[in-house]
Amino acid sequence: MPSNIYDIAIVGLGPAGSSLARLLDSSLKVAAIDRKRLDGSEGGFQKPCGGLLAPGAQKALVEDGLNLPSSLLVDPQIFAVKTMDLVSGLLRHYQRYFLNINRHDFDLWLASLIPPSVRIFDRAVCRSIVRKGSHFELTFSRGGRLATVSARRLVGADGSASLVRRTFIPTEIRRYICIQEFFPGRPREPYGCFFDERITNCYGWINNKNGCLVLGAALPLAGNQSAESTRARFEAAKEALRPFGYRFYGVPLFAEAALVSRPASLGQISLGQGEVFLVGEAAGLVSPSSLEGISYALESARHLARVLNRDPARAQRQYSRSVAPLRRKIFLRLLKAPFLYRPLLRRLVMRSGLTSLGGSSRTGPF
């Protein structure tokens, strides 16, 4: 057995991994591996994300005793959602409260709160993980060199494409490719989401970020689907948005893409097994109706830290019990999803005007 072995190794320092590293007891010897440059310097990996903090995520920050620095906010802030059904032409506005943030700066801020007792290997990509008797050996590349760390317990906080989950708990989960393009913006354009079953069985969005107009869509991944067909459907969204007054011309300022998990059932959620634990999106803890995952990341990290600090020997069972409220939340979102993603139900709800803002009951220009 290696002489220098950690109690816990965390793969990934997004909201889940950084929160867990911050909340673990200082008596535990913890190592963390992450792809980002955590010193804030230019370059390196940045998580592609819509960058909205939903009320659940705001509440989770409050429960963690954290106040969001104003420097993380970007213009404009969001108080309503312009909702469009591109096939029927229906349009409604619904009151919602989101904090519009710079996601990369948010991740760096959470990582900055990790105590110095945690050994962080940033700008590092985990290549393989193997179980060796009573510990795990993690091999990662950093600065063109390979290195290893060993730990008794392993936490996957490495998102939708989780290496930890693929290696030790290879259960299937529904995934999407989220594409975003940034164009010179119209700062007064409200935040919008759109639905079009010809393009995706999920949804797309339009947002503003400090003068950039952002077009995004979550497109399903299928085994026989080519990159060209995915790209064609994204381009089709631009054309379908034209009757609603949107114009996306020329080459975007920049584009980004990322994998996102979207559980189709509670059975696609996995919290780990034995000494392997999963948090946040790696566990499948993502809203199936909105794809919101930051609140689940923060909450699952808090639950896992609590049980690892208190009774590591029985942590897996206690973690599963403590996360039961998050499972219930996702179950309720699974019940809600058909009213968003089944065209007939969605159009019935939109035509009814239920919970929409007054004066916004007009339909689109078809």
Secondary structure, DSSP 8 states (H G I E B T S, - for coil): --SS-EEEEEE--SHHHHHHHHHS-TTS-EEEE-SS-TT--SSS-------EE-HHHHHHHHHTT----GGGB-S--EEEEEEEETTT-BEEEEEEEEEEB-HHHHHHHHHHTS-TTSEEE-SEEEEEEEEETTEEEEEEEETTEEEEEEEEEEEE---TT-HHHHHH------EEEEEEEEEE--TT---EEEE-TTT-SS-EEEEEETTEEEEEEEEE--TT--HHHHHHHHHHHHHHTGGGT----SS-SEEEEEEEE--SSGGG---EETTEEE-GGGGT-S-TTT---HHHHHHHHHHHHHHHHH-GGGHHHHHHHHTHHHHHHHHHHHHHHHHHHSHHHHHHHHHHTTTB-TT---B---
